[in-house]
């Protein structure tokens, strides 16, 4: 598992898009770099990246600080709730990756996950 910042995710955009294209149960366009990266830059430019890539896929989250000081991990586009942070064809492996991320010292206190169909594979796995 490798940690990425926003610039590194931009460099890895083709890989993110390839993973998004094979991810079931998500809006593939809104999970892609063409939607998620511009949304992050436009709406949450001060957010901190909380992004990893592995052989299983990419988890693209950012950490925002609420007015009360709590830190929450959200997808790169959380305004409309269309983007999924998950880009993979292997939900169990990517959720295991998420567990590793949450064990990191800089992990947010909580997550707000959007872009996951209730009837899809991610809802049950998470």
DAJO-V146252 format. One record per helix or strand of 2 or more residues. SS is the DSSP state (2 for helix, 1 for strand). FROM is the first residue (numbers start at 1). TO is the last residue. If there is no record, write none. Layout:
BEGIN
ss: <SS SS>
from: <FROM FROM>
to: <TO TO>
END
This chain:
BEGIN
ss: <1 2 2 2 2 1 1 1 1 2 1 2>
from: <2 6 13 28 33 48 57 71 86 91 110 121>
to: <4 11 21 31 43 54 65 75 87 102 112 125>
END
